[in-house]
């Protein structure tokens, strides 16, 4: 997938079918919009494209980032999008709806068809809605396809609902709405080496940066991609009351019982599959070590059972 980070013409010699949206969660609703654009492009000899935008990490418009950029891009590319434009929001947010259609959809994308959800807005101060998009695009000879909103448990799937599920430790609900497991690939950094020196359970530290949404604190059954294969693992997110003073920063630490090696500076992909238990203070380091090892055993059993299905 070719990624453009500025407003510029994409590579679309025969025109494009363009999916429109923020796509922050690449959730079931987003996947339907992106997939519809891909299918239309394949059927009509067009380039499968997506137009979205980037925001500063502290921007209040959309809330905490659900995914690292690389993970978001990976999920979009898997759906078959080949041209992806992610311009800074500030570069086009002042455009009128008319200018948005002309300068973005016509000039940058040579759009022949556009795809969006029925809650799509565009133009300065979100002045344009789906009905206006249809009218403006029709005048330019562009088809507009409104994709039905995805549902989960009787309600519309949204990034807001996914953020709430992650923050509430409802990882299975979040994964169902995302369409695949929630995952991160933050760079591995150095911790305090408590797992190695005092617990016998060395951990991989992938702490969340500013602006990223943190799942609720607790212990999770996870798996991590290292050296070309998946390893069952156990991940703790939160402060470490057994070993740290009050007010210590929240960490994300993963114990991988079947792996050893230097991963500092790498960006292994970590998938979250089940919430196990809350973080709590233990009376001894041995009790904490026992919890970590037990969580890892449960993760191994969980993924072994899945492999047999």
N, C-alpha and C positions, 0 to 999 in steps of 0.2 A: 504494500500500500504506500503510495506516494503522499507525503504529508507536507502541506503548505501552511506556513504560519503567518502569512500576510495575504491581503486581498490582491489576488493576481489571477490571470487566466490559467485554468487547469489544462491538462492534456486531454482534450476531448475532440478529436478530429471530425467526428460525426455527431457531435452534441452529447448531452448527458442526461441521465435520470438522477435527480438530486434528492436525497433525504435531508430534511430540515429539522434541527432540534439541538438541544444542548448535549444530550446523550451522556450525561454524567454517570449514570448507573449502567448504561447499555442493558437496561432491564427488558422484560417481556414486551412492553409497549414500544420501547426504542427498537428492539430487535425486529418487531413487525414492520415498522416504518423503514428501517434500513433494508430488511429483506425484500420488501415490496419494490424498492428502488432497484435492487440488484436483479430481481426477476424481470422487471420491465426492461432494464438495460440489456439483459441477455436476449430477450425476445425481439428487441427492436434494433440491435446492433449499435447500442449507445454505450457510453462510459458510465459505470456505476460510481456515483459520487455522493459525498456528504458535505454539508456546510454546517459548521458549528462555530464555537468561539471559546476563547480562553479568558479567564478572570484572574486577577491578582489573588494570592493565597488568602488575604484578609478581606476580600470583597464580600459584602453581606448578601448579594443578590440571590445566590443559590445554596448557601450553607456549606458545611465542610465537604471537601472532596471525598467521594466514596472510594475512588481508586487512584493509585499513582497513574500518571499519564501513560506510561508504557503499558500498563495492564489495560487501561481503557482502549488504547490504540490496538492492542492485540485482539481484543474482543470484537472491535469493529472490523478489523481486517479479516478475521475468521468468517465473517458473514459475506464477504465477497466485494466489499467496497475497495476500489482501486485508487480513487482520487479523493483525498480528505483535506478539507480546508478548515483550519482552526485559527482564524484571525483574532487578535485582541479585541475584546468587546468595545474598547474605546475607539477603534478604527472605523466602526460603522454604526454605532448606537445612535448617532445624531441624524442618520439618513431618514428621510421621509419614506413612507411605504412605497411610493412611486419610484424614488431613487434606489431603494433596496432592490426592487425587481429589476430595474434597468442596469444598475451598476454591479450588482452581485449575480443575480440569476442569469441575466443576458450576457453582460460583458465578461464576467469571470467564468461562468459555467456553460455558456451556450446551451442553456437548459431547453430540453424538449418536453420534459415532464418533471413535476416536483411532487414530493410525498411528505406528509406531515400528519400529526395527530389533530384531533378536532379542537384542542385547546391551544394550538399554535398562535403566537403573536409575533409581530415584527414591526420594524420601523421605530422612529423616535418615540419614547415613552409608551412603547407597545401599542401604538395607535392602530396598527393593522391587525385584523383577525382573519379567520379562514375565508369568510365571505369576500372580504376585500382582496385577499390573495388570489382567489379564483377569478375575480373580475379583472385584476391587473394582469395576471398571467394570460388570461384568454386574449386580451388585447395584443399580447406579444406572441400569440400562437403557441403558448405553453400549456400543456394539460396539468390540471391539479388533481391529485388523488389524496383523499382524506382517509386515513387508516383508522379503523375502529380501535378504541382504547382497550388495552388488555385488562383482564379482571383477575383478582385473587381473593378468594373467600367473599365474593359478592361485592367487592369494592374495586375501584380503578387502581391499577398498579401505578405508583408514582415514586420518584426519588425521595420525596418526603416520608412516605411510608417505609421505605427501605432504610433510611437513616434512623427512623424511630425504632425499627426492629433491631438494627445493629446495636444501637445504644442501650436497648432493653435486653440484650443477650439472646434475642429470639433469632438465632442464626439460621434455623431451618426455615422460618418465614422469609427472612431476607433472601436466602438462596432460592426459594421457590419463586419469588418475584424477580430475581435477577436472571433466572433461567439456567444458571450454573453457579457453582460455589463462589462465595465471596473470597477474594484473594488479594494479596499485597505482594510487592517486590521491592520494598524499601532496601537501601544498601545496608549491608551488615557492618555494624560498628563494634567497638570495644565496650564491654561492660566493666563490672568490678571483679569479674572472675570468681564470684562466690560459688557458682555451680561447679567450677573446676577445682578450686582449692578447698572448699569446705563441705560440699555436698556430693561430690563424685558424679554430678550430672551436668556436664558442660553444656552451655546453651548458646544458641545463635540469637544475637540481639538485632532486631529490626525496628527500632523505635520510630514512632510516628512523628513527622515534621509538623511545623505550624501550618494551620490551614487544612489539615487532613482530618477526616472524621475518625474518631477512635471508637471501636466497639466497646460495649460495656465491659467493665473489669470482671475477670474471672479466668477459669481454666477451660481450654477448648481442646477437642480432638481435632487435629490438623494433619495435613501431609505436606511435604516440602520437596520441591524438585531440585535435586543436586546431582551433578555429574551424569546427566542423562537418564535419571530414573526417579520415581517417587519413593519417598521414605515416610512411613507413619511417624507421627510426632505428637507432642503435647505442647501447647502454647499457653503461657500465662500473660495476661494483660493487666497491668495495675501497679500499685505501689506494693512494696515487699515488706509488710509489717514485721516479719520474723527477723529480718536482717538489716532493715533500714530505719532511720529515725523518721518521726512524723514529718509530713510535708515533703518527702522525697519525690522525685519526678516519677511519672508513670512510665513503665517500660513494657516492651513486648519481647518476651524471651521464649525460645523454642528449644525443647530437648528432643534430640533425635537419637534414640538408643542404638540404632544399627549403623551409625555413620561417625567417622572421625576424619578430620582434615581441616585445613586452613581455608576459611571462607570469608575472611575479612575483606571488605571492599567489593565483594560480589553482590549480586542482586537475585538470590534464589526466590522462586515463586512459592508462596505459602498460601495454601487453601484451608479455609475454616469449614468444618463439617458438623460439629456438634458442640453444644455448651455442656460442660461437665459439672462445675461447681464454682462457688464464689472464692475469691481470694480471702484468706483469713490468717490470723497470727497463730503460730504453733508454739508449743512449749519447749521444743528442742529442734535442733537442726536435723536430727534423725527423722523426726516426724515430718518435717518439710520434704526431706529427701524421699521418704516413703510415698508421700502424695505424688511427687513428680514421677517416680518410677511406676506407680500404679496407673497414673493417667497415661503414660506411654504404653503400658501393657494393654490398657483398654483401647487405645488408638490402634495398636497392632491387631487386636482381635476384631475391631470394627472394620478395618480395611481388608482383613483376611476374609471375613464373612461376605463383604461386598464382591470380592474377587470370585467367590464360589457361586454367586448368583447368576 
